[in-house]
Amino acid sequence: MSEIVPPEVRPKPAVPAKPSHVGPSSTGIPSALGSQGSGVGGHGSGGGSALLGYIGIDTIIEQMRKKTMKTGFDFNIMVVGSSGLGKSTLVNTLFKSQVSRKSSGWSRDEKIPKTVEIKAVSHVIEEGGVKMKLTVIDTPGFGDQINNENCWEPISKYINEQYEKFLKEEVNIARKKRIPDTRVHCCLYFICPTGHSLRQLDTEFMKHLSRVVNIIPVIAKSDTLTVEEKNEFKQKVRKELEISGIEFYPQKEFDEDLEDKSDNDKIREAMPFAVVGSDKEYQVNGKRVLGRKTPWGVVEVENPNHCEFAQLRDFLIRSHLQDLKEVTHNIHYETYRAKRLNDNGGLHPISSATPSDTQESNL
Amino acid sequence: MSQAEKLKQGQFTNPETPGYVGFANLPNQVHRKSVKKGFEFTLMVVGESGLGKSTLINSLFLTDLYPERIIPGAAEKIERTVQIEASTVEIEERGVKLRLTVVDTPGYGDAINSQDCFSTIIAYIDDQFERYLHDESGLNRRHIVDNRVHCCFYFISPLGHGLKPLDVQFMKAIHNKVNVVPVIAKADTLTLRERERLKRRILDEIDEHGIKIYHLPDAESDEDEDFKEQTRILKASIPFAVVGSNQQIEAKGKKVRGRLYPWGVVEVENPEHNDFLKLRTMLITHMQDLQEVTQDLHYENFRSERLKRGGRLSSHGYILPLSPAYVPVFLILPKNVELRFQSALFACAKYKLALMN
């Protein structure tokens, strides 16, 4: 198995992490101007000279937004965890639509797969004029066997295959205008809420994959833990992750500036988020809420006192969606690319459509 | 009431009924002797870590069997294999003594490769049978200690969609050696509908794989209606979905054992919340039956297999011949054959009495 051995210090690639200009269209949308939305003098070429009148440079934000809305986004999220941890329900709850088919019970004909399968399903969802092509990559069979050794290998292989696909497109001489991005931007890892500690399988998986993809651990079905148990469990999990040297997203080493660092620190303190998912609505105090109805009360999914779903959603979708894509492109992908290029001493000549053309790679 | 007092009250002679002998009093004598002797019961709990096994045992017997427990982290668990830890506690209630041994199996199902995590457990069960067989065949049979496992609670995770491959394999490996009672752990994770669905799935899968779990005996026709109803309810609720807790929570003005969540309180002893009471009732009212089935079925199976295999059993010079056909029956008599004899006698007498009335 090829292990990507990162150098001691992850090198900041030549391309700045937050490009201040429209980069190659493969990333989809550059974030900087879009998210920061500050006016002139934000980054780069400003130089700080005073302007004598209004020019209109800040309308570039509006232009970019229009362009973004036209091209749309790609987002690929992978969910990993033993069966029955509520992965599909959570993804459906996150994106408020039936994007993931629930395997609510293996029927007699569908046995638990003997090896881990990778199933990618895409949907286009739209909100406020913005279209998103969301791909949910499910991994049925993970952790379900008696012998789960190396069950992360098919997953690792899949992730590297996507990088390879992208790399091949990128080194092509005649490149596509917009390279389809199937790389896994985010991997939600579901931790079983035992209340004791992480399982061996959890640490092994995360150790092998945290250098290859952004891993966001979540505590699944957290309505099984009382408030004290939840806090204790979180502390234990964080300590174990630290001891094993597992860096989950947002990784400390990629924090750009102080503002980022303090934001991300707060998030890191609260992770892993203890979530509950549901697609059913119930009436509570006159409002319709998403939740789970039990004889002793209704667990409200979006109530921050009940579980941390709202926090996870805000973090994942409302504030860090673009950052996930960028870290994947600028760091994980670049690491893969560097290793590939070093290993083979340059890539083989790539022929796109006609094998008769001997195209040289542009390296 | 002692025998003397009973004599005085004339309970042994009843001139109204000719032919009344009085051995209808046998059960009382047996009862008194057993109470003096005390009961022994060995319960084994098997399941992955974090399913609440220890909490449930503590809740069932209202005691703290594991006072100084250190739960190892994932890194420390790597080198561990399945251990067997037996803790014994003597419980006494209204003069009846129970010597309860709980056999815990930490490490079960924890490793990435759980291929042979149950060989240790099976070896333990067989070992207890072997010891009993050895004691039974020995010369001095006065103080045979019965450490055979009478019942095994198998904890099923509520998070899956039914039985996992490991569950199926393990239950198939031990269902001929011990009474298996499947229990759905941490049942407060499930809504009522999910619980019903899970129970049905588990029962279907148990059928499909031919796993023999412990079946409650039907109530006899002469028992009262309440007991029959109770047995019906118990039978319909298998596998039991339980929640364990020893914390006292204030709910609706009274103190109950339960778990406090921001959205409500799960009461351990509320039959609408979970099946804890049913599990406890089943265990208590069928403790005797569990022991009997262990003795009559599992132990006898083991014994016949073992004797067929042959070899020396007793170290007192009793060389048992290899073929069981030659073994004189009176040499190896199970200890409670007398009890069975007595109960058979009693049944006859009852029948006789019924005929006369």
Boltz contact constraints between the chains, C-beta under 6 A:
constraints:
  - contact:
      token1: [A, 84]
      token2: [B, 159]
      max_distance: 6.0
  - contact:
      token1: [A, 84]
      token2: [B, 160]
      max_distance: 6.0
  - contact:
      token1: [A, 84]
      token2: [B, 161]
      max_distance: 6.0
  - contact:
      token1: [A, 85]
      token2: [B, 159]
      max_distance: 6.0
  - contact:
      token1: [A, 105]
      token2: [B, 161]
      max_distance: 6.0
  - contact:
      token1: [A, 146]
      token2: [B, 114]
      max_distance: 6.0
  - contact:
      token1: [A, 146]
      token2: [B, 115]
      max_distance: 6.0
  - contact:
      token1: [A, 146]
      token2: [B, 165]
      max_distance: 6.0
  - contact:
      token1: [A, 146]
      token2: [B, 166]
      max_distance: 6.0
  - contact:
      token1: [A, 147]
      token2: [B, 113]
      max_distance: 6.0
  - contact:
      token1: [A, 147]
      token2: [B, 115]
      max_distance: 6.0
  - contact:
      token1: [A, 148]
      token2: [B, 112]
      max_distance: 6.0
  - contact:
      token1: [A, 149]
      token2: [B, 112]
      max_distance: 6.0
  - contact:
      token1: [A, 149]
      token2: [B, 113]
      max_distance: 6.0
  - contact:
      token1: [A, 194]
      token2: [B, 50]
      max_distance: 6.0
  - contact:
      token1: [A, 195]
      token2: [B, 50]
      max_distance: 6.0
  - contact:
      token1: [A, 196]
      token2: [B, 49]
      max_distance: 6.0
  - contact:
      token1: [A, 196]
      token2: [B, 50]
      max_distance: 6.0
  - contact:
      token1: [A, 196]
      token2: [B, 71]
      max_distance: 6.0
  - contact:
      token1: [A, 197]
      token2: [B, 73]
      max_distance: 6.0
  - contact:
      token1: [A, 197]
      token2: [B, 74]
      max_distance: 6.0
  - contact:
      token1: [A, 198]
      token2: [B, 74]
      max_distance: 6.0
  - contact:
      token1: [A, 200]
      token2: [B, 74]
      max_distance: 6.0
  - contact:
      token1: [A, 200]
      token2: [B, 77]
      max_distance: 6.0
  - contact:
      token1: [A, 200]
      token2: [B, 112]
      max_distance: 6.0
  - contact:
      token1: [A, 201]
      token2: [B, 112]
      max_distance: 6.0
  - contact:
      token1: [A, 203]
      token2: [B, 74]
      max_distance: 6.0
  - contact:
      token1: [A, 221]
      token2: [B, 159]
      max_distance: 6.0
  - contact:
      token1: [A, 221]
      token2: [B, 189]
      max_distance: 6.0
  - contact:
      token1: [A, 224]
      token2: [B, 186]
      max_distance: 6.0
  - contact:
      token1: [A, 224]
      token2: [B, 189]
      max_distance: 6.0
  - contact:
      token1: [A, 226]
      token2: [B, 259]
      max_distance: 6.0
  - contact:
      token1: [A, 226]
      token2: [B, 260]
      max_distance: 6.0
  - contact:
      token1: [A, 226]
      token2: [B, 261]
      max_distance: 6.0
  - contact:
      token1: [A, 240]
      token2: [B, 73]
      max_distance: 6.0
  - contact:
      token1: [A, 240]
      token2: [B, 74]
      max_distance: 6.0
  - contact:
      token1: [A, 292]
      token2: [B, 191]
      max_distance: 6.0
  - contact:
      token1: [A, 293]
      token2: [B, 191]
      max_distance: 6.0
  - contact:
      token1: [A, 294]
      token2: [B, 191]
      max_distance: 6.0
  - contact:
      token1: [A, 295]
      token2: [B, 272]
      max_distance: 6.0
  - contact:
      token1: [A, 295]
      token2: [B, 273]
      max_distance: 6.0
  - contact:
      token1: [A, 296]
      token2: [B, 264]
      max_distance: 6.0
  - contact:
      token1: [A, 296]
      token2: [B, 265]
      max_distance: 6.0
  - contact:
      token1: [A, 296]
      token2: [B, 266]
      max_distance: 6.0
  - contact:
      token1: [A, 297]
      token2: [B, 263]
      max_distance: 6.0
  - contact:
      token1: [A, 297]
      token2: [B, 264]
      max_distance: 6.0
  - contact:
      token1: [A, 299]
      token2: [B, 263]
      max_distance: 6.0
  - contact:
      token1: [A, 305]
      token2: [B, 262]
      max_distance: 6.0
  - contact:
      token1: [A, 306]
      token2: [B, 262]
      max_distance: 6.0
  - contact:
      token1: [A, 306]
      token2: [B, 263]
      max_distance: 6.0
